[in-house]
Amino acid sequence: MEQLARPKFVVRKHPEFKRFYSSGVFGGHTPYEFKMIVYQEGYEDVTEGTVTGKEPPVILRELQAEITMSPEQAKALLSWLDRHIKAYEQQFGKIPLPPPVLEESVRQPEGMYG
């Protein structure tokens, strides 16, 4: 049996392609898909009170995008991240884990976005 030639891929950016920095990701899964919401965090409003410590800062968590994928693609993403993190750590050293946020580590999952 004769093998088919490999397909050629054309890669192009969508007219609405976006690039942004991510401070974090949250999401969840159903039996059919994984969803990740990518966000960026920063201070909402810096005042004299927040600078001097008299008032707590207000943190703005701006949701940038929601990414939905199949369980198979999520596992492929995990593999891709694992490969690239290992290569990065081999070149630059171990990446430290951020300290856990007590509120999130104690809280029970709440549906898809828990």
PABAGU-522126 format. One record per residue (C-alpha): residue number from 1; residue in one letter; x, y, z. Coordinates in steps of 0.001 Angstrom, whole numbers, plus 500000, padded with zeros to 6 digits. Layout:
BEGIN
{pt NUM A {X Y Z}}
...
//
This chain:
BEGIN
{pt 1 M {500000 500000 500000}}
{pt 2 E {501342 503389 498989}}
{pt 3 Q {501822 506045 501695}}
{pt 4 L {500225 509426 501228}}
{pt 5 A {502473 512469 501233}}
{pt 6 R {502454 514455 504462}}
{pt 7 P {500158 517479 504320}}
{pt 8 K {501632 520960 504076}}
{pt 9 F {500681 523400 506814}}
{pt 10 V {500039 527074 506217}}
{pt 11 V {500404 529158 509388}}
{pt 12 R {499011 532663 509541}}
{pt 13 K {497840 535007 512281}}
{pt 14 H {494133 535691 512538}}
{pt 15 P {493318 539395 511923}}
{pt 16 E {492218 539633 515577}}
{pt 17 F {495287 537784 516968}}
{pt 18 K {496123 539067 520440}}
{pt 19 R {499225 538901 522591}}
{pt 20 F {499096 539598 526327}}
{pt 21 Y {500885 538862 529573}}
{pt 22 S {499182 536432 531964}}
{pt 23 S {499379 536773 535751}}
{pt 24 G {497455 533547 536216}}
{pt 25 V {494906 531020 535034}}
{pt 26 F {491845 529411 536570}}
{pt 27 G {489225 527077 535188}}
{pt 28 G {488054 523519 535289}}
{pt 29 H {486691 520663 533259}}
{pt 30 T {483620 518697 532296}}
{pt 31 P {483678 515173 530882}}
{pt 32 Y {483972 516759 527407}}
{pt 33 E {486249 519786 527684}}
{pt 34 F {488773 521778 529687}}
{pt 35 K {488322 525531 530136}}
{pt 36 M {491002 527965 531234}}
{pt 37 I {490417 531645 531884}}
{pt 38 V {493622 533658 531582}}
{pt 39 Y {493850 536855 533617}}
{pt 40 Q {496124 539776 534408}}
{pt 41 E {496324 541376 537851}}
{pt 42 G {497336 544831 538953}}
{pt 43 Y {496384 547591 541361}}
{pt 44 E {493019 549186 540595}}
{pt 45 D {493722 552559 542149}}
{pt 46 V {496791 553708 544054}}
{pt 47 T {496018 556375 546622}}
{pt 48 E {497961 558012 549421}}
{pt 49 G {496192 555676 551856}}
{pt 50 T {497275 552538 550006}}
{pt 51 V {500860 553775 549620}}
{pt 52 T {501154 554610 553338}}
{pt 53 G {499451 551371 554390}}
{pt 54 K {496417 553085 555926}}
{pt 55 E {494071 551463 553397}}
{pt 56 P {494266 548034 551794}}
{pt 57 P {495005 548030 548066}}
{pt 58 V {492310 547131 545563}}
{pt 59 I {493481 544463 543130}}
{pt 60 L {491978 544366 539656}}
{pt 61 R {491852 540893 538075}}
{pt 62 E {491116 541494 534414}}
{pt 63 L {489980 538416 532496}}
{pt 64 Q {491851 538341 529187}}
{pt 65 A {490610 535215 527389}}
{pt 66 E {488885 531874 527828}}
{pt 67 I {490497 528860 526198}}
{pt 68 T {488453 525695 525700}}
{pt 69 M {489965 522409 524522}}
{pt 70 S {489305 518696 524409}}
{pt 71 P {490711 516432 527140}}
{pt 72 E {493151 515007 524562}}
{pt 73 Q {494423 518476 523652}}
{pt 74 A {494709 519413 527349}}
{pt 75 K {496935 516375 527882}}
{pt 76 A {499019 517363 524836}}
{pt 77 L {499370 520875 526326}}
{pt 78 L {500520 519340 529620}}
{pt 79 S {503170 517330 527749}}
{pt 80 W {504309 520424 525801}}
{pt 81 L {504571 522499 529008}}
{pt 82 D {506451 519706 530799}}
{pt 83 R {509020 519469 527967}}
{pt 84 H {509569 523227 527843}}
{pt 85 I {509752 523669 531629}}
{pt 86 K {512367 520903 531861}}
{pt 87 A {514425 522537 529086}}
{pt 88 Y {514124 525954 530778}}
{pt 89 E {515192 524575 534169}}
{pt 90 Q {518117 522744 532614}}
{pt 91 Q {519322 525996 531082}}
{pt 92 F {518418 528540 533800}}
{pt 93 G {517855 526555 537016}}
{pt 94 K {514857 525383 538993}}
{pt 95 I {511716 527517 538853}}
{pt 96 P {510448 528063 542416}}
{pt 97 L {506775 527402 543094}}
{pt 98 P {504832 530401 544399}}
{pt 99 P {503592 530075 547985}}
{pt 100 P {500054 528660 548169}}
{pt 101 V {497242 531098 548845}}
{pt 102 L {495594 529844 552035}}
{pt 103 E {492089 530757 550887}}
{pt 104 E {492421 528732 547655}}
{pt 105 S {494218 525762 549217}}
{pt 106 V {491468 525256 551830}}
{pt 107 R {488496 525944 549583}}
{pt 108 Q {486664 523025 547978}}
{pt 109 P {486139 523047 544180}}
{pt 110 E {482899 524712 543131}}
{pt 111 G {481816 523247 539803}}
{pt 112 M {483787 523886 536653}}
{pt 113 Y {485481 527049 537886}}
{pt 114 G {486354 525840 541391}}
//
